[in-house]
Amino acid sequence: MSERTLGMGVIGCGGIAQAAHLPNIVKNPRARLVAVADIDRDRANATAEQWGCTGYRDYQELLANPEVDAVCVTSWAAAHAEAVIAAAEAGKHILCEKPIAITLEDADAMVAAADRAGVKFTMGYQNRFGVSGPLIKQILDDGLIGKVMGLNVVGVGPSSHGAPWFLKRELSGGGVLMDWGIYTAFNLNWWLGPVERVFATSAIFRKEVMVRGELLTDLDVEDTVAAHLTFRSGAMGSWYSAWAVRTGHSTTSIDGSEGAILMGKGDGVNLYSTQLGDPDHLRGWRNIPAVEPSLIMLHYRKIEHLVNAVLDDTPLVMTGADGRDALELVLAIYRSAELGQPVTLPLERGIPVLEPAVAI
Ligand SMILES: NC(=O)c1ccc[n+]([C@@H]2O[C@H](COP(=O)([O-])OP(=O)(O)OC[C@H]3O[C@@H](n4cnc5c(N)ncnc54)[C@H](O)[C@@H]3O)[C@@H](O)[C@H]2O)c1
């Protein structure tokens, strides 16, 4: 008897669905692509034809299809909440792309809906299935650098922006931090536990940008953010993120009572640890190559994560609640930048939607 496969639907037929979700569902022997949906009917139909499945304009029709057991929600950020809640209420398992939503109220409602329905709800942070992220987590959990005291994270690069909506706050919820920084927010929570306090500044240095032939002016999402973080554990550090820049570079350093971790662009994970008998802090550094899989493989793994969790009824290693917590950190930083004051987490519910960052 052949093994049961998971019937999957994709809600939102844009760039990431085409590059990551559709090919990897089709590639997975335990999954079966049943249907796609997009508010752009022509795009839904063309995608359905290309991938050999049913196309709908309305995702409710996709959810009504009994062949669909699970969905990937790959619409723009502001549209995630409605689709995820409807999917949960229809009893479908869910992979939602990042960010989970653009408000904490929506994120909470999404997590609650999935919990109520008893469906699996995971997020689209593919780097969770890479090499360096889990390695850093292991180093920290094994106590190889002792008690963590401080960190410094830099993540900058020029963005070509996949679509105009990424630069429209009502659809994206924010700029560089909401789109890119949200991966770092997820990592920081995962590696070091919750952040207790943030104090941030943000700015819009670039006034206008051309995205896919559309000239966007009066941008209302930040392109540059710097934040000071204090973790509940007592560790502290800084985080700088920017995308209106000419070239990319990123580093993460974490210092503890027994050593340090340093990760730069493409040179693996560097570790100094007294726990490993490293003799001398100048000569004792070891380089762990940590060769990352291709991006398409990372996407394959995040989809496989949901497929296997449903079919084998195993726990998820990354949940909607993790996505919600990453969003909370980003929103706290936005709020601090707006107020010009430190902000304490957890955030109070019902905070107003913030004004755009200050244009410089
Ligand atoms: N994990 C990653 O590496 C990665 C990379 C890029 C984008 N993303 C995320 O994926 C999501 C989509 O990004 P994209 O680059 O594919 O955007 P996109 O603009 O290319 O595609 C979004 C699609 O969603 C459709 N859509 C919007 N609202 C809808 C609704 N209610 N029902 C059905 N379809 C709807 C749009 O018509 C569009 O076709 C975003 O959340 C983005 O942040 C993740």
The ligand as an ORCA input file, in Angstrom:
! r2SCAN-3c Opt
* xyz 0 1
  N      11.363     33.239      3.278
  C      11.861     33.961      2.296
  O      13.012     33.809      1.890
  C      10.995     34.994      1.608
  C      11.471     35.648      0.463
  C      10.633     36.565     -0.173
  C       9.386     36.842      0.358
  N       8.982     36.214      1.510
  C       7.662     36.493      2.083
  O       6.667     35.836      1.268
  C       5.501     36.638      1.178
  C       5.215     36.963     -0.291
  O       6.322     37.671     -0.847
  P       6.557     37.713     -2.430
  O       7.917     38.253     -2.639
  O       6.217     36.404     -3.038
  O       5.463     38.822     -2.860
  P       4.752     38.948     -4.272
  O       4.187     40.312     -4.337
  O       5.664     38.510     -5.373
  O       3.553     37.898     -4.180
  C       2.478     38.042     -3.301
  C       1.232     37.482     -3.990
  O       0.179     37.402     -3.025
  C      -1.017     37.723     -3.708
  N      -2.033     38.039     -2.723
  C      -2.120     39.142     -1.950
  N      -3.190     39.049     -1.132
  C      -3.785     37.855     -1.396
  C      -4.917     37.188     -0.880
  N      -5.680     37.720      0.067
  N      -5.233     35.970     -1.386
  C      -4.471     35.420     -2.344
  N      -3.374     36.008     -2.884
  C      -3.046     37.215     -2.406
  C      -0.620     38.860     -4.641
  O      -1.560     39.054     -5.689
  C       0.730     38.354     -5.148
  O       0.585     37.550     -6.315
  C       5.765     37.855      2.060
  O       5.281     37.616      3.335
  C       7.288     37.955      2.088
  O       7.786     38.612      3.221
  C       9.741     35.291      2.121
*
